[in-house]
Amino acid sequence: MAEENATHAQLTWVEGMQFVGRADASGVAVVLDGAPGHGGFGSGLRPMEMVLIGLAGCTAMDVISILQKKRQDVTAFRMNLKGYRAAEHPKRYTRIEIEYVLKGRDLSEEAVARSIELSQTKYCSVSASLNAEITYTYRVEQEGASG
């Protein structure tokens, strides 16, 4: 793979099960930690939680970007994710359910549905990287009444 397509990150051990991860492109740091009683302090995200948040962030950025290009007036956005893991090691996610909740003025349900579909089938590299069944639903809440 070409070097220009490489993503660089570092992980540094602090103590116990606490680590600090940093990606070169953003320079932003994140704390990872294990659960109390399992060598951790509970002071950071667990790695599998980061997987869900990474998935959410990836598809959320796609959806918001596409809706902005479609000139949709989104005033609030959130996602609820539920990941189901295998019982045996490596205990990977086997199924992930996503609920997109959008609020806006005169939001087109068709535009929302298409934006989510494009993210899930074409653009979201995190979705494409996971070996899990990903299902999704969405809910559109209209803000205010139009004229």
N, C-alpha and C positions, 0 to 999 in steps of 0.2 A: 504494500500500500504506500502511496506517495506520502512523503513527510508533511506536505502542506495540509493533508487531511488528518493528521495526528492530533489528538487532544492530550495535553499533558496535565498531570495532577500529582500531588504528593500527599502522603499520609505520615504524620509524625506521632509516635506514641508519647503520651504524657505520663500516665501511671494507671495501674489497675487495668481496666478495659476502656480507658478514655484515650481518644486520639483526636488530633486536629487535622482535618483535610483541607487542602487548598488547591484550587485550579489555577494554572498559569494565566489563562485568558482573562479571567475576571479578577484574579487576585483575592477573591473573597474566601474567608475561612469559615468552616463549619465544624462544630464539635460533635463527635460520635461517642457514644458511651453505652455500656451494657447496663442491665438492670441491677439495682441494689440486691445484694445477696448472691449475685452471679459474677462477682468481680468488678462490677461497675458502681458508679455513684448516681446514676439516673440523671446526669447533667447534660445529656445530649441526645440526639436522635439515634435510634438503633439503625443499623444498615438497611434492614428490610423496610423500615418506615421511610427511609430516604428513597428507596426504589419507588414507593407509592407517590411520594411528593415529587420526585423527578418526573414520573409519568404525568402527574397532574399539571405540573408546570409546563411541560412540553406541549401537551394538547391544549392547555389554556392559552398559551401564547399564540398557537396556530389559530384557534377559534376567534380570539379577540382581534387578531390581525386581519383575518378574512372578513369578519363582520365590519370592521372599520373601513376596509376597502369597499364593502357593499353599502357604506354610508348608513349603517344601522346605529341607532342611538342607544347604546348599552350604558346603563347607569349603575348597575351592580352585577357582580358575577361571583359565583362560588362553585366549588365542586365537592362532592362527597364521594369518597372511595372506600371500597371494602375489598380487602385481599384475602383470599383463601389459600392456605398453604398445605403442601403435602405433609402427611403424617411422618414420613420417613425422610432421613437425610438424603439430599441436601435441603429439604423442606422449602423448596422453591414455591413461588406463587403458581398455582395451577389455574386459578380463575380470579379475575378482578372485575368488580362491578363499579361503574362510574355513573354518577348522577351529576349532570350539569344543571345549574340553576341560574337563569339569566333574568335580569329585570331591565326594562328600558321603555322608551317612548315609541309606540307604534312598531315594535319589533316584529319582523316577519318570521313566522314559525318556519317557513320554507327556507329562509336564509340561515336561520339557526341550525336546522337539520342538515343542510348542505355543508355548512362550515364544519360541523362536528364530523360528518362523514368524510370530508376531505382530510381532516386532521388524522382520523383513525385509519384511513385506507391509503393515504399518500404521503403526508408530511411528517407525522410524529415519529421521529427516529427512536424514541424510547419505546413506544408501542411495538415498533418493528423489531426491536432488540429483545423483547421478552418472549419467553416460551410459555405463555399463559393465554388462556381464553379470556378475551377482554370484551365485555358487553357494556352497553351504555344506554341510558335514558336521559331525557332532558325535560326541563320544565321552564316555560316562559311566563313571566309575570309582567303584565303591562303596567306602566306607571302613568297615572293621569289619563284623562280622556281626551281624545282628539276631537277638535272642533266641531 
